[in-house]
Structure formats: structure tokens, C-alpha cells
Amino acid sequence: MTGGNAIAVDSLGNVYISSAYGSYAGVRIIPAVLGNYFGANLGDPMDVGNIYSITDSTAGYAGDNGPVTSAQTLDHYTLAFDAADNLYIADMGNDIIRMVPQTTASFFGISMNANSIYTIVGTPTTPGYSGDGSSATGATLGQASGIALDALGNLYISDLDNDVIRMVPKVSGSYFGNPLLQNNIYTIAGNGSTSYSGDGGAATSASFKSVNAVALAPTGEFYVFDTQANSVRVVDTSGAITTLAGQNPLAGDGGVATLANLYSPGQIGIDSSDNIYIADISNGRVRMIPSVSGTYHGINMTAGNLYTIAGGGQNGQTDGADPLTLSIVNPRIAVDPDGNVFIASGTMIYLIPRISGTFYTKSMRGGLIYKIGGGGPGRGAYSGDGVLATTARFGSRLALAVDSSDNLYVADTMNNAIRMISSSSTNHFGNRMSEGFVYTLTSTTAGSRGDAGASTSAQLRSPAGVAVDSAGNIYISDLGNQAIRMISVATTTNFGISMSANSLYTIAGTLTSSGFSGDGAVATSSQISAPQGIAVDASGNVIFSDCGNNVIRLVAATTGSYYGVSVSANNIATIAGTPGTSGYTGDGGTATSAELTLSSGLAFDSHSNLYFSDLGNNIIREILH
């Protein structure tokens, strides 16, 4: 952690401040009343309005069971007092809760001396999630970002890394519908899954995006500040949870899609039946809008409504599991014409086949989920060229595309590479490839070299998107190089450039130069900014989200009028958005007059209508062909 600040006030009006930056971490007091506090200032009375240190100012972990003035803390984000003005510190960097009593007595089952410091929850410097139902001092926490105490002295903790609220009762009793024993620790809200769910049910079955703070009501309810979901949720005395303020980012499942909520939608996929699939990134789900009412993925669906088909569960990957039981992290997707759904979650890649069969060497049942890539020792990082994809390692940011033969292409952003998982044993890109194996099609060294040379020697820099056309040519949003690049599958001319088979070329943008220019001119002379989503239409035109400019642009394969804009072959044009302007305007009007915010995923339906995720506005939009 890099630091934190908190303020608390005791019953006398004295102000306590915690500050933590770099090597400094300390708790200080500004007295409102002349007096001695926690043995600081060598016992001399503290003057009103002056500032004094309560703890050692060196960041670290030291001092437990001794005078608080010798204690070291690390990244404390919250201070709190109980009714007796005992001080509590959420020592977030050390993954513990600490207490400084005013008097010598027993607290939380620990004999304490006045003005000394004690760990009352957690295991110092040991992050984790354990101990429920047992002594709080034997538990582990994952960054305690907030604490609060009720009138009885019961302690409430927002456990940030685990996305739960935990409680240590000072007094045994029935709390939130369950009998709890004093000095033990219990999870009272959250199931450990990072998403947003559970309204109307038991708080322990709900999930949160990011629990940064907890607050108490005099009536016995408590409030959870779910910052990533921009909401405040309340848990009543029976243990039921509801959203009090803000909007449930998952609202709308099973209802009309235009009335539902998304949270940072990313890649989009459309199958040959025009069913739309959405990577709902921050909600950790894959969602679907069917074009025709029917049963899909085991769910009875109504045309035009929105449904979750994967994610929202608590489980890790298990082959043959129900996709709704899986916990998905930052999903990216691709969908083939048959409705097979490919999902990247963190460093793993999965497949939900539409029907039963053998895919990537695995026997699979339709509608269940299977791992087809990732999971090598250590995960993350890079390994595995020419090996079974399930033994390889991928980076933590992936984008996907699938061709008509179900070969899967992966933009491995963190490893600066385009990789391919072969669906069959055959020749691709001049090499013999085996079914289910992964192959790296570019260099893994970040850079901009290699144009007009073999793709395996060419350098990319944080590729953020990948697409493939009907001929097997690969198109890349080379985010860090501010360019659109292409691997030609054959020796021919594309976009006015003579290309050799299996070589890489820049087809739009000026390498390493960011900006907005070139509309109406040859695409290789243009400037673009932070390209991400990319797709190829039926005419071979390349469409990409020029994310830094908040527009969608097109590189024309042939001269024509596309989405209301006339473009000459090999030239570039803006087809949606207002360059340099972010916002949300324009529905029902000309796409080039609209405003977008961080457009991302792109996909076409069978009528060549273009769909794109307006990520910053949390919506999916359509441009009619």
C-alpha cells in the first residue's frame, strides 16, 4: 500500500489523525481539552490546539503488548473509539485491528494495560481469509479498510480484499439472525465473490464489488459502502440486505435489455442467429440478449431481454461445472457462429460449448464450462509456446477472437503478444500445429520493430484487441504503439500494401505517435490514440475503437459508403463519435454527431449492423448499416 489518512474524534472533542505515506506512519492528536492522552508527551499535559504523536512515526510493525508510543503501524485507513474512548486502529498494511485501552482491564479476552497497544483481530503481516467461528486473534484479514463499534462495543470490520463485512462480538448474543460468541470472528455480509448480488436475501449470500467502509445505525442496522458499485447497501437486524443508495449495477436480469444495468461492458459477440453476448467486465459476468425467445444455456429466455449465462458464483474452474457457479474476473469474450462462447477470466480461458462434443482434445457437454487455456505453474507471466494450452501461462489481461474453424486468437496484453490455440491438428501460418496447443504468432518483446517482416519476429506493445477475417488474416489493436496492425495469411496486396504471407504490417496509425488526424486520407498516414476493440465486416473493412479520441473509425478495404460515410479504399474515416469529446448524446441521430465515452468491444450482426460497447456510459449501442 502507498498510504492512508483517517480522522476520528473522541467524546471530549479531541481530534485524532492517522497519516501514512512511504516510510512515515503515525497517529497524532490535536487536543480540545488540556490533559494527558495515551501516555504521550512524556505524561505532561497536552496543550489545546497543539499536535502530538501517539505512536512511533516509523512505518512498520512493532510494539504489540507495550506502550503505544513505541508502536509502529502501516497504512491505517480508519480510527475509531468506543463508548469508553478506547482507541481502535485498522492497521491495514499489517492486516490486523489493534486497540489501545484507556484503563487496565480485559478486552476481547486479552488482559491489557492502559495506554498499551494490542492486536485484537488478525495475524500480523499475514493476509488471508480465515478464522470464522474461532478466536479473532487467530483469524486472517485481507486489508481491513474500515472499522466501527456499536453501543455494546461489538466490532465491525470491512475486509476489503475479501469483499466481506466481519464482526467480533464483545458480548455473546444473537446478531443478524445468528448466535455469535464473544471474542470470535464471523462474516456477517458478503460471500467473498467480487461482484454485486443478493439484494432481498441474506447478507451472507450477497456479493460486493469493493467494501471500503462500514457504518452503524442506532437501530442496529449497518451500512456497507460498496465504492466500486457506487452504492450504499443496508443490512437490517434480521440479516437481510438491500441497496439503500445508488443503483444495482446488475439490475435487470430477466427483464428488457434496454432497462437493465451493465457495469463497464467490454467485448461483444454475436452468433449466426443474432444472439448478442456481452462481457460485463466490472460485474464479473457474461450476459446474453436472445434475438428469438427460447431456451439458451439451460435458461428460458424472452427475445430482447437480458440474462446472465456465466459468472456470479464463488467457485474456481472445474471442468463440467455450471457456468453460473464460476467466479469470473474481468471477463473478455468471443463467440463463434454456432453460439460457442469463449471466456477469458484473469489468466484463464474457458469454453461453453453450445452442444456436446470434443473440443480442444476435451470431451465436453453442451452448456457446461471447460478450461481450454491457462493454468500453467505460477499462472500469469508467459510460458508455453507449442504446448497444450491448459499447461501454458497467460498474462492477466486478455482479448479474444475466434475464426470459422474455432481457432482461438488471444491478445495477451501483458506479454505483448498475439497467441493462438489451435482447434485441430493442421498447418497454420507456415507451421504444423496440434489440436489444443498454443502458439505465439509474434515476438513477446515490447517494441515497435518488425513491420514487413515475419510476424514471429515483429514487436507489439500491449496489444488490446484482436480480430480475424474470413480469409484468416489477423488484425491487432496495438495499444501501446497507437496503431492497427495486420498479419497477412497469404502473399497478396491488402489496403494498398504488398504483403508477404505470415508477415506483419501497420495498416493504420503512425507507430508510437498518438493523436487524431488523417480522416479522408490514407490510413497509414493517420494518427490514432489508444486503439482497443477491433472487428472486420463482411466487406473486409477494419473497424476499431479509437478509444483515446472517443470515436469509432474505419479503414476501408474498398471504396464505398459505410455507415453513412463515403470512404475511398485504403483511407480512414470516423464513423461514430465526436473526436476529442467524451459524453453521451446522439441516440436516434447521425452516428458522427453522437458522443461516446471509451468505446470498447465491436461486433456485427447478420445484417451488418454494428454494435459497440460504450464502456464509460455502461451501455451497448448500435449503428444501423
C-alpha positions in Angstrom: 0.0 0.0 0.0 1.1 3.6 -0.5 -0.6 5.3 2.4 -3.7 6.3 4.1 -5.4 9.0 6.2 -8.2 9.0 8.7 -9.7 11.3 11.3 -11.7 10.4 14.4 -13.0 12.4 17.4 -13.3 11.1 21.0 -16.1 12.1 23.5 -14.1 15.1 24.6 -13.8 16.5 21.2 -10.1 15.7 20.8 -9.2 15.1 17.1 -7.1 12.1 16.2 -5.4 11.9 12.8 -3.7 9.0 11.1 -1.2 9.6 8.3 0.7 7.1 6.3 3.0 7.9 3.4 6.1 6.0 2.4 8.3 5.4 5.5 6.1 7.5 7.7 3.0 6.2 9.6 1.7 7.7 12.8 -1.4 8.5 14.8 -1.5 12.0 16.2 -3.8 14.1 18.4 -5.0 17.7 18.5 -6.4 18.2 22.0 -9.6 20.1 22.5 -9.2 19.7 26.3 -6.0 20.1 28.3 -4.9 16.7 29.5 -2.8 13.5 29.3 -3.7 11.1 26.5 -2.4 7.6 26.0 0.8 8.3 27.9 2.2 10.5 25.0 4.2 13.7 25.5 6.1 12.0 28.4 3.0 12.3 30.6 2.9 16.1 30.6 -0.5 17.7 29.9 -1.1 18.4 26.2 -1.9 22.0 25.2 -5.2 22.7 23.5 -4.7 23.1 19.7 -1.2 21.7 19.5 -0.4 18.4 17.8 1.2 15.4 19.4 2.2 11.9 18.3 0.6 8.9 19.9 2.6 6.3 18.1 6.1 5.9 16.6 6.2 7.6 13.3 8.1 4.9 11.5 6.0 2.7 9.2 6.2 -1.0 10.1 5.0 -3.5 12.6 6.3 -3.3 16.2 5.2 -2.6 19.7 2.4 -5.1 20.5 1.7 -5.5 24.2 3.9 -2.5 25.0 3.4 1.3 25.3 1.6 2.7 22.2 4.2 5.4 21.9 6.7 2.7 20.8 4.3 1.0 18.4 4.8 1.0 14.6 1.8 0.8 12.3 1.4 0.6 8.5 -1.2 2.2 6.2 -4.0 2.7 8.7 -7.1 3.9 6.9 -9.6 4.1 9.8 -9.6 5.1 13.5 -12.5 4.6 15.9 -13.5 5.0 19.5 -15.9 3.0 21.7 -18.1 4.5 24.4 -15.2 4.4 26.9 -12.8 6.3 24.5 -10.6 3.2 23.9 -8.8 3.7 20.6 -9.1 1.2 17.7 -6.8 1.3 14.7 -7.4 -0.5 11.4 -3.8 -1.3 10.7 -4.5 -2.1 7.1 -0.9 -2.6 5.9 -0.3 -5.2 8.6 -3.7 -6.9 8.1 -4.8 -6.5 11.7 -7.0 -4.5 14.0 -5.3 -3.0 17.1 -6.6 -1.5 20.3 -5.2 1.0 22.8 -7.3 0.9 26.1 -7.7 3.9 28.4 -7.7 1.6 31.5 -6.1 -1.6 32.6 -8.7 -4.4 32.1 -9.6 -7.4 30.0 -10.9 -6.6 26.4 -11.8 -9.2 23.8 -10.4 -11.9 26.0 -7.0 -10.2 26.4 -5.6 -8.7 29.6 -4.5 -5.2 28.7 -2.6 -2.4 30.3 -3.7 1.2 30.0 -2.0 3.1 27.1 -0.5 -0.1 25.6 -1.3 -1.5 22.1 -2.7 -4.9 21.3 -3.7 -6.9 18.3 -7.3 -7.9 18.7 -8.1 -9.2 15.2 -6.0 -10.9 12.6 -2.5 -12.4 12.3 0.2 -9.6 11.9 1.5 -9.3 8.3 -0.3 -12.4 7.2 -3.1 -11.5 4.8 -5.9 -14.1 4.1 -9.4 -15.0 4.9 -9.8 -17.5 7.7 -10.9 -18.0 11.3 -14.7 -17.6 11.1 -16.3 -19.0 14.2 -13.0 -19.0 16.1 -10.9 -16.6 18.2 -10.4 -13.3 16.3 -6.7 -13.2 17.1 -6.2 -16.4 15.2 -8.0 -15.2 12.1 -6.6 -13.6 9.0 -7.9 -10.5 7.2 -7.3 -9.1 3.8 -6.7 -5.3 4.3 -9.1 -4.0 6.9 -10.2 -0.8 5.3 -12.8 0.3 7.8 -14.0 -0.3 11.4 -16.9 0.7 13.6 -18.2 -0.1 17.1 -21.8 -0.2 18.3 -23.1 0.8 21.7 -22.3 -2.7 23.2 -18.7 -2.4 22.0 -19.1 -5.0 19.2 -16.5 -4.5 16.5 -17.4 -4.4 12.7 -14.7 -4.7 10.0 -14.8 -4.1 6.3 -12.4 -6.7 4.9 -11.5 -5.1 1.6 -9.5 -7.8 -0.2 -12.2 -10.4 0.7 -15.1 -8.2 -0.1 -16.9 -9.1 3.2 -18.0 -7.5 6.4 -16.9 -9.3 9.6 -17.8 -8.9 13.2 -16.2 -9.6 16.6 -18.9 -9.5 19.3 -17.8 -8.1 22.7 -20.9 -9.7 24.1 -22.3 -13.1 23.1 -25.8 -12.9 21.6 -28.0 -13.2 18.6 -26.9 -10.8 15.8 -28.3 -10.6 12.3 -30.2 -13.8 12.7 -27.3 -15.9 14.1 -26.0 -16.7 17.6 -22.5 -15.4 17.9 -19.9 -15.9 20.7 -17.9 -13.1 22.2 -14.3 -12.6 21.0 -14.8 -14.8 18.0 -14.9 -13.5 14.4 -17.8 -14.0 12.0 -18.6 -13.0 8.4 -21.9 -11.1 8.6 -22.2 -9.8 5.0 -20.6 -11.0 1.7 -19.8 -14.3 0.2 -16.2 -13.5 -0.9 -17.2 -13.1 -4.5 -16.3 -9.8 -6.2 -19.5 -8.9 -7.9 -22.8 -7.3 -7.0 -25.7 -9.5 -6.0 -28.0 -10.6 -3.2 -30.5 -7.8 -2.6 -33.6 -9.1 -0.8 -31.8 -12.1 0.6 -29.4 -13.0 3.4 -26.4 -10.6 3.6 -24.0 -13.5 3.9 -25.1 -14.8 0.5 -24.7 -11.3 -1.2 -21.6 -10.1 -3.0 -19.9 -6.8 -3.2 -17.6 -5.0 -5.6 -15.4 -3.3 -3.1 -16.2 -2.9 0.7 -14.3 0.2 1.7 -16.2 1.2 4.8 -18.9 0.1 7.3 -21.2 2.3 9.4 -23.7 1.6 12.1 -27.3 2.9 12.7 -28.7 3.4 16.2 -31.5 0.9 15.3 -29.0 -1.9 14.9 -28.7 -1.9 11.1 -25.4 -1.4 9.4 -24.4 0.2 6.1 -21.8 -1.1 3.6 -20.1 1.4 1.3 -19.6 -0.5 -1.9 -17.4 2.1 -3.7 -16.8 0.2 -6.9 -20.5 -0.3 -7.4 -21.2 3.4 -6.4 -23.8 2.3 -3.9 -24.6 2.1 -0.2 -26.3 -1.1 1.0 -28.0 -1.7 4.3 -28.2 -4.9 6.3 -31.2 -5.0 8.7 -31.3 -6.7 12.1 -32.6 -9.9 10.6 -29.5 -10.1 8.3 -31.3 -9.2 5.0 -29.6 -6.8 2.6 -30.9 -4.2 0.2 -29.5 -1.3 -1.8 -30.2 2.0 0.0 -28.5 4.4 -2.3 -27.0 4.2 -5.8 -28.1 1.7 -8.4 -27.6 -2.0 -8.5 -25.2 -2.4 -11.5 -26.6 -5.9 -12.1 -30.2 -4.9 -12.1 -32.3 -6.1 -14.9 -31.5 -9.8 -15.3 -34.5 -11.4 -17.0 -36.0 -8.1 -18.0 -36.0 -5.9 -21.0 -32.3 -5.3 -22.0 -32.8 -1.5 -22.6 -33.9 -1.2 -18.9 -31.1 -3.3 -17.4 -27.8 -2.2 -16.0 -24.3 -3.0 -17.1 -21.0 -2.1 -15.5 -18.1 -1.4 -17.8 -19.2 -3.6 -20.7 -16.3 -4.8 -22.9 -16.1 -7.3 -25.7 -19.3 -8.2 -27.6 -20.0 -11.4 -29.5 -22.9 -12.1 -31.9 -23.7 -15.6 -33.2 -25.3 -16.5 -36.6 -28.7 -16.3 -35.0 -28.1 -12.7 -33.9 -28.0 -13.5 -30.3 -25.8 -10.9 -28.5 -23.3 -11.8 -25.8 -21.7 -9.1 -23.6 -18.6 -9.2 -21.3 -20.0 -7.3 -18.3 -16.5 -6.7 -17.0 -16.9 -5.0 -13.6 -19.9 -7.2 -12.8 -17.8 -10.3 -13.5 -20.4 -11.8 -15.7 -21.2 -12.8 -19.3 -24.7 -11.8 -20.3 -26.9 -12.5 -23.3 -29.7 -10.9 -25.3 -31.5 -13.5 -27.4 -32.9 -12.5 -30.7 -35.7 -15.1 -30.5 -37.5 -16.5 -27.4 -36.4 -19.9 -26.4 -34.1 -22.0 -24.2 -30.4 -21.0 -24.2 -27.8 -22.3 -21.8 -30.5 -24.0 -19.9 -32.4 -20.8 -19.3 -35.8 -20.0 -20.7 -35.3 -16.6 -22.3 -37.6 -13.9 -23.9 -36.4 -12.1 -27.0 -34.9 -8.7 -26.2 -34.4 -9.4 -22.5 -31.0 -9.7 -20.8 -29.7 -12.8 -18.9 -26.6 -13.8 -17.1 -25.2 -17.0 -18.6 -21.8 -17.2 -16.8 -20.2 -15.8 -13.6 -21.6 -14.6 -10.3 -20.6 -17.8 -8.4 -17.9 -18.4 -5.9 -16.1 -21.4 -7.4 -12.9 -21.6 -9.3 -12.6 -23.6 -12.5 -13.9 -27.1 -12.5 -14.4 -28.8 -15.9 -18.0 -29.7 -16.5 -19.4 -27.1 -14.0 -22.4 -24.9 -14.4 -21.1 -21.6 -15.7 -23.2 -19.7 -13.2 -21.2 -21.2 -10.4 -18.0 -19.8 -11.7 -16.3 -16.7 -10.3 -15.2 -14.6 -13.3 -12.6 -11.8 -13.1 -12.6 -9.1 -15.8 -14.2 -11.2 -18.5 -13.4 -10.9 -22.2 -15.3 -13.0 -24.7 -15.6 -14.3 -28.3 -18.5 -16.1 -29.8 -18.4 -18.3 -32.9 -21.3 -18.5 -35.4 -22.7 -21.7 -33.7 -23.0 -20.0 -30.3 -20.0 -21.5 -28.6 -18.8 -19.0 -26.0 -15.2 -18.4 -25.2 -14.4 -16.5 -22.0 -11.1 -15.1 -20.7 -11.2 -14.7 -16.9 -8.0 -13.3 -15.4 -5.2 -15.6 -16.7 -7.6 -18.4 -17.7 -9.5 -19.2 -20.9 -12.8 -21.2 -20.9 -15.3 -22.6 -23.4 -19.0 -23.1 -23.0 -19.9 -25.3 -26.0 -23.5 -25.0 -27.3 -23.7 -28.7 -27.9 -21.8 -31.8 -26.7 -18.7 -32.9 -28.5 -14.9 -33.0 -28.4 -13.2 -29.6 -28.4 -9.5 -28.8 -27.9 -8.9 -32.5 -27.1 -11.6 -32.5 -24.3 -14.9 -34.3 -24.3 -17.5 -31.6 -23.3 -21.2 -31.4 -22.6 -23.2 -28.6 -24.1 -23.9 -25.7 -21.8 -21.2 -26.6 -19.2 -17.9 -24.8 -18.9 -14.4 -26.1 -19.5 -10.9 -24.7 -19.3 -9.0 -24.6 -22.6 -6.1 -22.3 -21.8 -4.1 -21.1 -18.9 -3.3 -22.7 -15.6 0.4 -23.4 -16.0 2.6 -23.4 -12.9 2.6 -20.0 -11.2 0.0 -18.6 -13.6 0.4 -15.2 -15.1 3.6 -14.2 -16.8 4.4 -16.1 -20.0 5.1 -19.7 -20.9 4.0 -22.4 -23.3 4.7 -21.9 -26.9 4.0 -25.2 -28.7 2.5 -26.9 -25.7 -1.0 -27.9 -24.6 -2.7 -24.6 -23.9 -4.0 -25.7 -20.5 -0.4 -26.1 -19.3 0.6 -22.6 -20.6 0.7 -19.3 -18.8 -1.1 -16.2 -20.0 -1.0 -12.6 -18.7 -3.8 -11.2 -16.7 -5.3 -9.1 -19.5 -6.6 -10.9 -22.5 -8.8 -10.2 -25.5 -10.2 -13.0 -27.7 -11.3 -13.6 -31.3 -12.3 -16.9 -33.0 -12.3 -17.8 -36.7 -14.7 -20.0 -38.6 -12.7 -23.1 -37.7 -12.8 -22.3 -34.0 -9.1 -21.5 -33.8 -8.9 -19.0 -30.9 -6.7 -15.9 -31.1 -5.6 -14.2 -27.9 -4.3 -10.7 -27.5 -2.0 -11.3 -24.5 -1.7 -7.7 -23.5 0.7 -8.1 -20.6 3.0 -10.3 -22.7 2.9 -8.0 -25.7 1.9 -10.9 -28.0 -0.7 -12.5 -30.1 -1.2 -16.2 -29.4 -3.3 -18.9 -31.0 -5.0 -22.0 -29.6 -5.4 -24.4 -32.5 -8.8 -26.2 -32.7 -7.3 -29.0 -34.9 -4.1 -30.6 -36.0 -3.2 -28.9 -39.3 -1.0 -26.3 -40.8 -1.4 -22.6 -39.8 1.0 -19.7 -40.6 3.6 -21.9 -42.1 3.7 -24.3 -39.1 2.3 -27.7 -38.2 0.0 -27.1 -35.2 -1.6 -29.6 -32.8 -5.2 -29.6 -31.5 -5.5 -27.8 -28.2 -1.9 -26.4 -28.3 -1.0 -22.8 -28.0 1.4 -21.0 -30.4 2.8 -17.5 -30.2 2.5 -15.6 -33.5 4.5 -12.5 -32.6 7.5 -11.6 -30.5 6.9 -11.2 -26.8 9.3 -8.3 -26.5 7.6 -4.9 -26.2 8.5 -2.6 -29.1 7.6 -1.3 -32.5 10.0 -3.1 -34.8 9.3 -5.7 -37.3 7.0 -4.2 -40.0 7.1 -6.1 -43.3 8.9 -9.0 -41.6 7.9 -12.4 -40.2 5.2 -11.9 -37.6 7.1 -14.1 -35.1 9.9 -11.5 -35.0 7.6 -8.4 -35.0 7.1 -6.4 -31.8 3.9 -5.2 -30.3 3.3 -3.0 -27.3 0.3 -4.0 -25.1 -2.0 -5.3 -27.8 -5.5 -4.7 -26.6 -7.7 -6.2 -29.3 -7.6 -8.9 -32.0 -9.9 -9.8 -34.9 -9.7 -12.3 -37.8 -11.4 -12.1 -41.2 -12.9 -14.9 -43.3 -9.6 -15.5 -45.0 -7.7 -15.9 -41.8 -5.9 -12.6 -41.7 -5.3 -11.3 -38.2 -5.9 -7.7 -37.1 -4.4 -6.2 -34.0 -5.1 -3.1 -31.9 -1.6 -2.3 -30.9 -2.5 -0.1 -28.0 1.0 1.0 -26.9 2.1 1.7 -30.4 -1.0 3.7 -31.3 -1.5 1.6 -34.5 -3.6 -1.0 -36.2 -1.5 -3.9 -37.5 -2.2 -6.9 -39.6 -0.7 -10.4 -40.1 -1.3 -11.5 -43.6 -2.1 -15.1 -44.1 -1.1 -15.0 -47.8 1.2 -13.2 -50.2 -1.1 -10.5 -51.7 -2.0 -6.8 -51.6 -4.1 -5.6 -48.6 -5.0 -2.0 -48.0 -2.7 -0.8 -50.8 0.3 -2.6 -49.2 2.1 -5.5 -50.9 2.3 -8.2 -48.2 4.1 -11.5 -47.7 2.5 -14.5 -46.1 2.8 -14.7 -42.3 4.3 -11.2 -42.1 3.1 -8.2 -40.1 2.3 -4.7 -41.4 0.9 -1.5 -40.0 -2.3 -0.6 -41.8 -3.5 2.5 -39.7 -1.8 5.0 -37.5 1.8 6.3 -37.1 3.8 4.0 -34.9 4.4 5.4 -31.4 2.7 8.7 -32.3 -0.6 9.4 -30.6 -3.2 11.9 -31.8 -6.2 12.4 -34.1 -5.6 13.1 -37.7 -5.9 11.6 -41.2 -9.7 11.3 -41.8 -10.2 11.2 -45.6 -6.6 10.2 -46.3 -4.5 7.0 -46.4 -4.8 5.2 -43.1 -1.1 4.7 -42.7 -0.6 8.5 -42.5 -3.2 9.0 -39.8 -2.8 9.4 -36.0 -4.9 7.4 -33.6 -5.0 7.2 -29.8 -5.3 4.1 -27.6 -7.0 1.7 -30.0 -8.8 -1.2 -28.3 -11.8 -3.0 -29.8 -11.4 -4.2 -33.3 -13.6 -6.1 -35.9 -13.8 -6.8 -39.6 -17.0 -6.5 -41.5 -18.3 -8.7 -44.4 -16.6 -6.4 -46.9 -13.2 -6.6 -45.3 -13.3 -3.2 -43.8 -11.5 -2.9 -40.4 -13.4 -1.0 -37.7 -11.8 -0.1 -34.4 -12.4 1.9 -31.3 -10.1 4.8 -31.2 -10.6 4.9 -27.5 -8.3 7.9 -26.7 -10.3 10.0 -29.1 -13.7 8.6 -28.1 -14.6 7.7 -31.7 -15.0 4.6 -33.8 -13.0 4.6 -37.1 -13.0 2.6 -40.3 -10.2 1.6 -42.6 -11.8 0.9 -46.0 -10.8 -2.2 -48.0 -12.8 -0.9 -51.0 -14.3 2.4 -51.9 -17.9 2.8 -50.8 -20.3 4.3 -48.3 -20.2 2.8 -44.9 -22.5 3.7 -42.0 -23.4 6.9 -43.8 -19.7 8.0 -44.5 -18.1 7.8 -48.0 -14.6 6.4 -47.8 -12.0 5.6 -50.5 -10.1 2.4 -50.5 -7.2 2.3 -48.0 -8.4 5.5 -46.4 -9.5 6.1 -42.8 -12.7 7.7 -41.6 -14.6 8.4 -38.4 -18.0 6.6 -38.4 -19.2 7.3 -34.9 -18.4 9.8 -32.1 -17.1 13.4 -31.9 -13.3 13.4 -31.9 -11.8 14.5 -28.6 -15.2 14.8 -26.9 -16.5 12.3 -24.3 -20.1 12.2 -23.3 -23.4 10.5 -24.0 -25.5 12.1 -26.7 -26.8 11.3 -30.2 -29.3 8.4 -29.9 -31.6 8.4 -32.9 -29.3 10.7 -34.8 -26.3 10.6 -37.1 -23.5 8.5 -35.5 -20.8 11.0 -36.3 -22.7 13.6 -34.3 -23.0 11.5 -31.2 -20.8 11.5 -28.2 -19.2 8.3 -26.7 -17.0 7.6 -23.7 -14.4 4.9 -24.0 -15.9 2.7 -26.7 -14.6 -0.8 -26.5 -16.0 -4.1 -27.9 -17.3 -4.3 -31.5 -19.4 -6.9 -33.3 -21.7 -7.2 -36.4 -25.0 -9.0 -36.8 -26.1 -10.9 -39.9 -27.4 -7.6 -41.4 -24.0 -5.9 -41.0 -25.4 -3.6 -38.2 -22.5 -2.6 -35.9 -22.8 -3.0 -32.2 -20.3 -1.5 -29.8 -19.9 -1.2 -26.0 -19.9 2.4 -24.8 -17.9 1.4 -21.7 -17.8 4.7 -20.0 -21.6 5.1 -20.3 -22.2 1.4 -19.3 -24.3 0.7 -22.4 -24.4 -1.2 -25.7 -25.1 0.9 -28.8 -25.9 0.1 -32.4 -25.2 1.8 -35.7 -27.5 0.6 -38.5 -25.9 -0.4 -41.7 
